[in-house]
Amino acid sequence: MHIKTISIPARDGFLLAATCYQPEANPTATVVTINSATAVPQRYYKPFARFLAEQGYTAVTYDYRGIGGSRPASLRGFQALAREWALLDMAGVVDWVQATYQPQRFFHIGHSFGGQTVGLLPNGEQINAVVTLSSQSGYWRLQGGHQKAPVAFHVYLTLPLLSQLFGYMPWSKLGPAEDLPKGVALEWAKWCRQPGYLLDDPTLPLARYQQFQAPVLAYSFDDDDWGTAPSVDAMMQAYPRLSRRHISPADVGLPAIGHFGYFRPAAQALWQETVAWLEQVTTPLPTVTDL
């Protein structure tokens, strides 16, 4: 495969750090974008992107503005909103893929935030099929038992207070996580305080969800306390062409999956299942002719 580090313009011209993993043969046939969870840099998805390229797909990873390679020298004073990760960054990547590859098939893999928001895209009609992983409602009451209190604490106190105090959310000071731009942290925290999560925000173009016609396969995992089955159901009900898959780690011979384990190399059985579904759902039906 060929691996290229590039920059992709968002819809407002902001340059996003990105990487293309191209198969040796026919790289324009099928393109897959891997759309990150909140504050997860693109490098986390490298093993999965390499696997997709080995299956003959061109895989594209990228960092949202303010994250990873798309982070400015200082986040203090950097202007960004959570919605812009979808409406400007994700949409810009869709534009770029279409202009660069004009693929025969275009798939979207969304991890958490990356699957929650694909239905908001102004160019979502370009996408042929979607697979989401732990793309849940972030409403704090829908999180798993021992996660309710920590999530409530963060969305009511930590995120608003520290973002205002530092001018950005210094998550890296609290653990192994990426910092967030202030506007992203505040908007995301607001959504997580609402029973409908971002679906309760009337300033978003929510009507686009019902207009989104690509088939969606939504995974949830039994040991994921952030993406519980009810929380994934609550978010994914926004998509009109939905299939659901709820998996226990034991079902696929793994000791754990959680919120992040799907993208670890040990989960290749799930990767193969995902590719099989994408191939099946986009395979044209045989043409029937009257003799």
KEKE-3310 file (N, C-alpha, C; in steps of 0.2 Angstrom, whole numbers, plus 5000, padded with zeros to 4 digits):
npx = (5004:5001:5006:5001:5004:4994:4986:4969:4957:4945:4927:4928:4940:4950:4964:4966:4975:4979:4979:4981:4978:4982:4978:4987:4981:4969:4964:4954:4942:4935:4932:4935:4931:4937:4931:4934:4932:4927:4940:4950:4964:4969:4979:4976:4968:4976:4980:4967:4965:4975:4972:4960:4965:4972:4962:4958:4953:4953:4958:4955:4961:4959:4962:4951:4948:4959:4963:4976:4986:4980:4980:4983:4997:4994:4980:4973:4962:4959:4946:4933:4919:4910:4900:4906:4916:4909:4900:4909:4922:4921:4912:4920:4930:4923:4919:4932:4936:4927:4931:4944:4945:4933:4925:4919:4912:4908:4912:4908:4915:4911:4917:4910:4908:4910:4901:4889:4886:4886:4874:4871:4877:4879:4882:4879:4873:4882:4887:4888:4886:4886:4895:4894:4902:4899:4892:4884:4871:4876:4870:4870:4863:4861:4872:4883:4880:4891:4897:4888:4889:4902:4902:4891:4897:4908:4902:4894:4902:4917:4921:4914:4920:4934:4937:4933:4942:4955:4954:4954:4950:4959:4962:4973:4980:4973:4973:4977:4972:4967:4968:4954:4947:4940:4927:4922:4922:4913:4901:4899:4898:4886:4877:4877:4871:4858:4842:4840:4852:4862:4852:4842:4846:4840:4847:4854:4855:4844:4834:4841:4844:4833:4833:4844:4849:4858:4862:4864:4874:4874:4885:4885:4892:4893:4901:4903:4903:4901:4895:4882:4869:4856:4859:4865:4855:4846:4853:4855:4842:4839:4842:4835:4837:4842:4852:4855:4868:4872:4885:4893:4909:4913:4907:4915:4926:4935:4942:4938:4930:4924:4924:4933:4939:4936:4944:4957:4970:4967:4954:4950:4941:4929:4932:4932:4919:4913:4918:4912:4898:4898:4901:4890:4879:4880:4880:4874:4858:4854:4851:4835:4828:4815:4811)
npy = (4994:5012:5025:5041:5057:5071:5087:5092:5103:5110:5115:5129:5132:5130:5120:5103:5090:5075:5058:5046:5030:5020:5006:4995:4993:5000:5012:5021:5015:5011:5021:5025:5034:5037:5043:5052:5049:5060:5070:5061:5057:5055:5045:5035:5026:5020:5006:5000:5007:5003:4990:4991:4996:4985:4977:4982:4994:5012:5021:5035:5045:5058:5073:5082:5100:5108:5097:5084:5083:5094:5104:5120:5131:5136:5132:5141:5154:5149:5148:5137:5126:5112:5108:5112:5102:5093:5100:5108:5102:5087:5087:5094:5085:5075:5082:5084:5070:5067:5076:5072:5058:5053:5042:5025:5019:5025:5025:5027:5027:5029:5033:5035:5051:5053:5045:5049:5062:5061:5062:5075:5081:5092:5087:5074:5065:5060:5049:5031:5021:5018:5014:5013:5015:5013:5025:5035:5043:5057:5060:5062:5054:5042:5035:5021:5012:5015:5026:5036:5046:5052:5057:5066:5075:5080:5086:5096:5103:5101:5102:5115:5124:5122:5125:5139:5144:5141:5144:5134:5117:5108:5093:5084:5086:5079:5066:5053:5060:5070:5088:5100:5113:5127:5131:5120:5111:5117:5117:5104:5099:5105:5099:5086:5088:5088:5079:5074:5075:5080:5081:5088:5101:5115:5124:5117:5109:5098:5092:5086:5073:5064:5065:5058:5045:5034:5017:5012:5004:5001:4998:4992:4989:4977:4979:4992:5006:5019:5020:5013:5001:5007:5020:5021:5017:5028:5038:5033:5031:5042:5040:5035:5023:5011:4998:4987:4981:4972:4968:4956:4955:4941:4935:4937:4931:4939:4947:4959:4974:4987:5005:5008:4997:4991:4996:4991:4980:4966:4965:4960:4951:4957:4968:4961:4957:4969:4974:4964:4967:4980:4976:4968:4976:4986:4979:4978:4972:4957:4959:4957:4950:4950:4936)
npz = (5000:4998:5008:5012:5019:5021:5018:5021:5015:5026:5025:5027:5023:5033:5036:5038:5046:5038:5032:5019:5015:5003:4992:4982:4969:4959:4967:4967:4967:4979:4993:5010:5023:5039:5054:5068:5086:5099:5103:5100:5092:5074:5073:5081:5074:5064:5063:5059:5047:5039:5038:5030:5018:5014:5011:4999:4999:4998:5012:5023:5035:5047:5057:5067:5068:5080:5086:5088:5073:5068:5077:5083:5087:5100:5110:5117:5115:5102:5090:5089:5086:5092:5083:5071:5068:5062:5052:5045:5045:5043:5033:5023:5021:5015:5003:4998:4995:4985:4975:4973:4971:4965:4969:4965:4975:4991:5008:5025:5041:5057:5073:5089:5091:5077:5071:5076:5070:5056:5050:5049:5039:5025:5013:5013:5005:4996:5002:5002:5012:5029:5044:5061:5077:5093:5094:5102:5111:5121:5132:5150:5159:5152:5152:5157:5173:5183:5177:5176:5186:5185:5172:5173:5182:5175:5164:5169:5178:5177:5163:5159:5169:5169:5155:5154:5163:5159:5145:5136:5136:5146:5145:5144:5156:5165:5162:5150:5137:5124:5123:5122:5111:5118:5114:5108:5119:5127:5120:5117:5131:5134:5125:5131:5143:5140:5138:5125:5119:5106:5097:5103:5101:5093:5085:5076:5060:5060:5052:5042:5046:5044:5030:5026:5017:5016:5020:5037:5049:5065:5079:5095:5111:5124:5135:5136:5144:5141:5129:5130:5126:5126:5125:5113:5105:5107:5101:5087:5082:5075:5062:5047:5040:5047:5054:5068:5079:5093:5103:5113:5121:5122:5112:5101:5104:5113:5127:5131:5125:5125:5124:5115:5110:5098:5088:5090:5085:5089:5087:5074:5069:5070:5061:5049:5048:5047:5034:5026:5028:5022:5009:5006:5007:4998:4986:4970:4966:4956:4939:4932:4918:4906:4897)
capx = (5000:5005:5003:5003:5002:4992:4981:4963:4953:4938:4923:4929:4947:4955:4968:4966:4980:4976:4983:4978:4981:4980:4980:4991:4977:4962:4963:4948:4936:4931:4936:4932:4934:4937:4929:4936:4928:4929:4947:4954:4968:4969:4984:4973:4965:4980:4979:4961:4965:4980:4968:4955:4969:4974:4956:4957:4949:4957:4956:4957:4960:4960:4961:4947:4952:4961:4965:4981:4990:4976:4980:4987:5002:4990:4972:4970:4959:4957:4939:4930:4913:4909:4897:4911:4919:4904:4898:4915:4928:4919:4909:4926:4933:4918:4921:4939:4936:4924:4935:4951:4945:4927:4925:4913:4908:4911:4909:4909:4916:4911:4918:4907:4906:4911:4895:4883:4885:4886:4867:4870:4881:4876:4884:4878:4870:4888:4890:4884:4885:4889:4896:4896:4905:4898:4890:4879:4869:4880:4866:4874:4859:4861:4878:4882:4880:4896:4899:4883:4891:4908:4900:4888:4902:4912:4898:4891:4907:4924:4921:4913:4924:4941:4937:4933:4948:4961:4953:4953:4949:4966:4961:4979:4982:4969:4974:4979:4967:4968:4965:4949:4946:4935:4920:4920:4921:4907:4895:4898:4895:4879:4873:4877:4866:4851:4840:4840:4859:4863:4845:4838:4848:4836:4851:4857:4851:4842:4830:4845:4845:4828:4835:4850:4847:4863:4861:4868:4875:4877:4887:4886:4896:4890:4905:4905:4899:4899:4890:4877:4864:4851:4862:4866:4848:4844:4856:4854:4835:4838:4844:4830:4839:4846:4853:4859:4872:4875:4890:4897:4916:4914:4904:4920:4932:4939:4941:4935:4930:4923:4922:4939:4943:4935:4949:4963:4971:4964:4947:4950:4935:4924:4934:4930:4912:4911:4919:4907:4892:4898:4901:4884:4874:4881:4881:4868:4854:4855:4846:4830:4826:4810:4813)
capy = (5000:5018:5029:5048:5062:5077:5092:5093:5109:5110:5119:5136:5133:5127:5114:5097:5085:5069:5053:5042:5023:5018:5000:4995:4993:5003:5016:5025:5011:5012:5025:5025:5039:5035:5049:5050:5050:5066:5071:5055:5059:5050:5040:5029:5022:5018:4999:4999:5010:4998:4984:4992:4996:4978:4974:4985:5001:5018:5024:5042:5047:5065:5076:5088:5106:5109:5090:5081:5087:5100:5108:5126:5131:5137:5132:5147:5159:5146:5148:5131:5123:5105:5107:5113:5096:5089:5104:5111:5097:5081:5089:5096:5079:5072:5086:5082:5063:5067:5079:5069:5051:5052:5034:5021:5018:5030:5023:5032:5024:5034:5031:5039:5058:5053:5042:5053:5068:5061:5064:5082:5084:5095:5083:5067:5061:5057:5043:5025:5016:5020:5009:5017:5011:5016:5031:5035:5049:5058:5062:5059:5049:5036:5031:5015:5013:5018:5031:5042:5052:5055:5061:5072:5079:5083:5090:5101:5106:5101:5105:5122:5128:5123:5128:5146:5146:5140:5146:5128:5111:5104:5086:5081:5087:5075:5059:5052:5062:5077:5094:5102:5120:5130:5131:5113:5108:5120:5115:5096:5098:5107:5093:5080:5089:5088:5072:5072:5076:5085:5081:5093:5108:5117:5128:5112:5107:5092:5089:5082:5066:5061:5065:5054:5039:5029:5012:5013:4998:5004:4993:4994:4983:4975:4981:4999:5010:5026:5018:5008:4999:5012:5027:5020:5017:5035:5042:5031:5032:5048:5038:5031:5016:5008:4991:4987:4975:4973:4962:4954:4953:4934:4933:4937:4929:4945:4948:4966:4979:4994:5011:5009:4991:4989:4998:4988:4974:4960:4964:4959:4947:4963:4972:4957:4957:4976:4974:4959:4970:4985:4973:4965:4981:4990:4975:4978:4966:4955:4962:4952:4952:4945:4932)
capz = (5000:4998:5014:5011:5024:5017:5021:5017:5017:5028:5020:5027:5021:5038:5034:5042:5045:5036:5030:5015:5015:4996:4990:4976:4963:4959:4973:4967:4967:4985:4998:5016:5028:5046:5057:5075:5092:5102:5105:5098:5086:5069:5073:5084:5069:5059:5061:5055:5040:5035:5036:5025:5012:5013:5008:4992:5000:5000:5019:5024:5042:5048:5064:5068:5070:5087:5088:5084:5069:5066:5083:5082:5092:5106:5110:5121:5110:5096:5089:5086:5090:5091:5076:5065:5067:5057:5046:5041:5044:5040:5026:5019:5019:5009:4997:4995:4993:4979:4970:4972:4969:4962:4970:4963:4982:4997:5014:5031:5047:5062:5080:5093:5088:5070:5069:5079:5067:5049:5047:5049:5034:5019:5007:5015:4999:4993:5005:5000:5017:5036:5050:5067:5083:5100:5092:5107:5114:5126:5138:5155:5162:5148:5152:5161:5180:5187:5173:5176:5191:5182:5166:5175:5185:5169:5159:5173:5181:5174:5156:5158:5173:5166:5149:5155:5167:5155:5138:5132:5140:5147:5147:5145:5163:5169:5160:5143:5133:5120:5125:5118:5111:5123:5111:5107:5125:5130:5116:5119:5137:5134:5123:5136:5148:5137:5137:5118:5117:5101:5094:5107:5099:5087:5080:5071:5054:5062:5047:5037:5048:5040:5023:5025:5015:5016:5026:5043:5053:5072:5084:5103:5115:5131:5141:5135:5149:5138:5123:5132:5121:5126:5123:5105:5102:5107:5095:5081:5080:5070:5055:5044:5037:5052:5057:5074:5081:5100:5104:5120:5119:5122:5105:5096:5107:5116:5134:5132:5119:5128:5119:5110:5108:5091:5083:5091:5080:5091:5085:5067:5067:5069:5055:5043:5048:5044:5027:5023:5028:5017:5002:5005:5007:4992:4980:4966:4965:4949:4934:4930:4911:4904:4891)
cpx = (5004:5001:5006:5000:5000:4988:4975:4959:4946:4934:4925:4937:4952:4958:4968:4971:4976:4981:4979:4982:4978:4982:4984:4987:4971:4961:4957:4941:4932:4935:4932:4935:4932:4936:4929:4930:4930:4936:4951:4958:4968:4974:4981:4970:4969:4980:4973:4962:4970:4976:4963:4959:4971:4968:4954:4954:4955:4954:4959:4955:4962:4959:4956:4951:4953:4963:4971:4985:4986:4976:4985:4992:4999:4983:4969:4968:4957:4949:4937:4924:4913:4905:4901:4915:4915:4903:4903:4920:4926:4916:4915:4930:4929:4919:4927:4939:4933:4928:4941:4950:4939:4926:4919:4909:4912:4907:4912:4909:4916:4912:4915:4904:4905:4905:4888:4881:4885:4879:4866:4874:4877:4877:4883:4876:4876:4890:4885:4882:4889:4890:4898:4897:4904:4896:4883:4876:4873:4877:4869:4870:4859:4867:4878:4883:4885:4899:4894:4886:4897:4906:4896:4892:4906:4908:4895:4896:4914:4925:4920:4918:4931:4942:4937:4939:4954:4960:4953:4952:4955:4965:4967:4982:4978:4970:4976:4974:4970:4965:4959:4949:4940:4928:4918:4918:4914:4900:4894:4895:4888:4874:4872:4873:4859:4849:4840:4847:4859:4856:4840:4841:4845:4841:4855:4853:4848:4838:4834:4846:4839:4829:4840:4848:4852:4861:4866:4868:4878:4878:4887:4889:4894:4894:4907:4900:4897:4894:4886:4872:4859:4853:4863:4860:4845:4846:4854:4847:4834:4839:4838:4831:4844:4846:4857:4862:4874:4879:4893:4904:4917:4911:4909:4927:4937:4937:4937:4935:4929:4922:4927:4941:4941:4941:4956:4964:4968:4957:4946:4944:4930:4926:4931:4923:4910:4912:4914:4900:4892:4898:4894:4878:4874:4882:4874:4864:4854:4849:4841:4827:4820:4812:4807)
cpy = (5006:5022:5036:5053:5068:5082:5092:5099:5108:5115:5127:5137:5131:5121:5109:5092:5079:5064:5048:5035:5020:5011:5000:4996:4996:5007:5020:5021:5012:5016:5025:5030:5037:5042:5048:5052:5057:5066:5065:5057:5053:5044:5034:5024:5019:5010:4997:5001:5006:4992:4985:4993:4989:4974:4977:4992:5006:5021:5030:5043:5055:5067:5082:5094:5106:5102:5087:5085:5093:5105:5114:5126:5132:5136:5138:5152:5156:5145:5141:5129:5116:5104:5108:5107:5092:5094:5107:5105:5091:5082:5091:5090:5075:5076:5084:5075:5063:5070:5075:5062:5049:5044:5031:5020:5022:5028:5027:5027:5029:5031:5036:5046:5057:5049:5046:5059:5067:5063:5071:5085:5087:5091:5075:5062:5057:5050:5037:5021:5019:5014:5014:5013:5015:5023:5033:5042:5050:5060:5058:5053:5042:5032:5025:5017:5017:5024:5037:5048:5055:5059:5067:5077:5083:5088:5096:5106:5107:5104:5113:5126:5128:5126:5136:5148:5146:5143:5140:5123:5107:5097:5082:5081:5082:5068:5059:5054:5069:5082:5096:5110:5121:5129:5124:5110:5111:5118:5108:5095:5100:5102:5088:5082:5089:5081:5070:5073:5081:5086:5085:5100:5110:5122:5123:5110:5100:5088:5085:5075:5062:5061:5061:5047:5033:5024:5013:5007:5001:4998:4996:4988:4983:4978:4989:5003:5017:5025:5013:5007:5005:5018:5027:5020:5024:5039:5040:5030:5038:5046:5033:5024:5013:5001:4991:4980:4976:4967:4962:4953:4945:4931:4933:4935:4934:4945:4955:4970:4986:4999:5011:5003:4989:4991:4995:4981:4967:4959:4963:4955:4952:4967:4968:4957:4964:4976:4970:4963:4976:4982:4971:4971:4986:4986:4975:4972:4964:4958:4956:4954:4947:4942:4931)
cpz = (5000:5004:5013:5016:5020:5021:5017:5020:5020:5024:5021:5026:5026:5036:5039:5041:5043:5033:5025:5014:5008:4995:4983:4969:4964:4965:4973:4967:4973:4990:5004:5021:5035:5051:5065:5080:5094:5105:5104:5091:5080:5069:5077:5079:5063:5058:5057:5048:5036:5033:5030:5018:5010:5009:5001:4993:5001:5007:5020:5031:5042:5055:5063:5070:5078:5090:5084:5080:5066:5072:5081:5088:5099:5105:5113:5115:5103:5096:5086:5090:5088:5084:5070:5063:5061:5051:5042:5040:5040:5033:5021:5017:5014:5003:4993:4992:4986:4973:4968:4969:4964:4962:4967:4969:4987:5003:5020:5037:5052:5069:5084:5090:5080:5067:5071:5074:5059:5046:5047:5043:5028:5013:5008:5010:4995:4996:5004:5006:5023:5041:5056:5073:5089:5099:5096:5108:5120:5132:5144:5159:5158:5148:5157:5168:5183:5183:5174:5180:5188:5176:5168:5178:5180:5165:5163:5176:5178:5167:5156:5163:5170:5160:5149:5159:5163:5148:5133:5138:5141:5149:5148:5152:5168:5168:5153:5138:5129:5123:5120:5117:5115:5120:5110:5114:5128:5126:5117:5126:5138:5131:5128:5142:5146:5136:5130:5115:5111:5097:5097:5105:5093:5083:5075:5066:5055:5056:5042:5039:5044:5033:5021:5023:5014:5022:5031:5047:5060:5077:5091:5106:5122:5136:5140:5139:5146:5133:5125:5126:5121:5124:5115:5102:5102:5102:5088:5078:5075:5063:5052:5042:5041:5053:5063:5076:5088:5101:5111:5117:5118:5115:5100:5099:5110:5123:5136:5125:5121:5123:5114:5107:5101:5086:5085:5087:5082:5089:5077:5064:5066:5063:5049:5043:5045:5037:5024:5023:5023:5010:5001:5003:5001:4985:4976:4965:4957:4945:4932:4923:4909:4897:4886)
residu = (MET:HIS:ILE:LYS:THR:ILE:SER:ILE:PRO:ALA:ARG:ASP:GLY:PHE:LEU:LEU:ALA:ALA:THR:CYS:TYR:GLN:PRO:GLU:ALA:ASN:PRO:THR:ALA:THR:VAL:VAL:THR:ILE:ASN:SER:ALA:THR:ALA:VAL:PRO:GLN:ARG:TYR:TYR:LYS:PRO:PHE:ALA:ARG:PHE:LEU:ALA:GLU:GLN:GLY:TYR:THR:ALA:VAL:THR:TYR:ASP:TYR:ARG:GLY:ILE:GLY:GLY:SER:ARG:PRO:ALA:SER:LEU:ARG:GLY:PHE:GLN:ALA:LEU:ALA:ARG:GLU:TRP:ALA:LEU:LEU:ASP:MET:ALA:GLY:VAL:VAL:ASP:TRP:VAL:GLN:ALA:THR:TYR:GLN:PRO:GLN:ARG:PHE:PHE:HIS:ILE:GLY:HIS:SER:PHE:GLY:GLY:GLN:THR:VAL:GLY:LEU:LEU:PRO:ASN:GLY:GLU:GLN:ILE:ASN:ALA:VAL:VAL:THR:LEU:SER:SER:GLN:SER:GLY:TYR:TRP:ARG:LEU:GLN:GLY:GLY:HIS:GLN:LYS:ALA:PRO:VAL:ALA:PHE:HIS:VAL:TYR:LEU:THR:LEU:PRO:LEU:LEU:SER:GLN:LEU:PHE:GLY:TYR:MET:PRO:TRP:SER:LYS:LEU:GLY:PRO:ALA:GLU:ASP:LEU:PRO:LYS:GLY:VAL:ALA:LEU:GLU:TRP:ALA:LYS:TRP:CYS:ARG:GLN:PRO:GLY:TYR:LEU:LEU:ASP:ASP:PRO:THR:LEU:PRO:LEU:ALA:ARG:TYR:GLN:GLN:PHE:GLN:ALA:PRO:VAL:LEU:ALA:TYR:SER:PHE:ASP:ASP:ASP:ASP:TRP:GLY:THR:ALA:PRO:SER:VAL:ASP:ALA:MET:MET:GLN:ALA:TYR:PRO:ARG:LEU:SER:ARG:ARG:HIS:ILE:SER:PRO:ALA:ASP:VAL:GLY:LEU:PRO:ALA:ILE:GLY:HIS:PHE:GLY:TYR:PHE:ARG:PRO:ALA:ALA:GLN:ALA:LEU:TRP:GLN:GLU:THR:VAL:ALA:TRP:LEU:GLU:GLN:VAL:THR:THR:PRO:LEU:PRO:THR:VAL:THR:ASP:LEU)
# end
